Structure formats: structure tokens, C-alpha cells
Amino acid sequence: MSIQSPNIQLKQNSEKESEFYSVITAKPQSVWFVYLLECLNGKIYTGITTNVEARFNKHLSGKGAKFTKMNPPSHIIATQQCENRSEASKLECQIKKLSPAKKRALNDIGMK
């Protein structure tokens, strides 16, 4: 009997009668980034990705998100590396609640 989760695959150990599971494989975790783009009209877009450059190019081509299709980006304001998608999503949610001025200031307080 096998059980699978998003990051770990578990297999029941048939040598013992108890419900003992051992990890047999673990998918490598990808590095995620939260990024902020300033658009040509001054609006700020916040998103997450595993490849900031590729995602920025998607936004430039009009295929990244509906928001950036209507508000073309001009440049990347800041990026922040996160350990996993969950951490990136939580940080993205916090940043989206900030005012535009505070979002722009993130570059000054440690976001690259």
C-alpha cells in the first residue's frame, strides 16, 4: 500500500504488522520568490514564482496575468526568496495589504 502527498511518498512496511510508514522518496523543494513590479501607470503588481526573470518576460508579453495585461509593467521593484510556495503565498498576501508607498519602501528595507 502506498500513500502520496505533494512532497513525500510513503510506503507501508510489510515486514511489521503495525502501521509503520517509511519515507522512500522526497520530491526536491523548489525555491519560490515574491516579486513586485511597477507598471507604466504607477500601479504595483505583487506575485510569486520560481523564476522571476521568466515570469517578468511573460508579464511584458501580456500573458503573465490579467492585471499586467491591462497595466503593462515597466520594471521589477523588489524580490524576496522564500523556502517554499506556502511561505511565498503568505508573504505575498501580507504585501498586497500594504499601501503603494510601503510596497515601494520594501526595496529599502531588505527586499532585493
Secondary structure by P-SEA (a helix, b strand, c coil): cccccccbbbbbcccccccccccccccbbbbbbbbbbbccccbbbbbccccaaaaaaaaaaccccaaaaaccccccccccccccaaaaaaaaaaaaaccaaaaaaccccccc
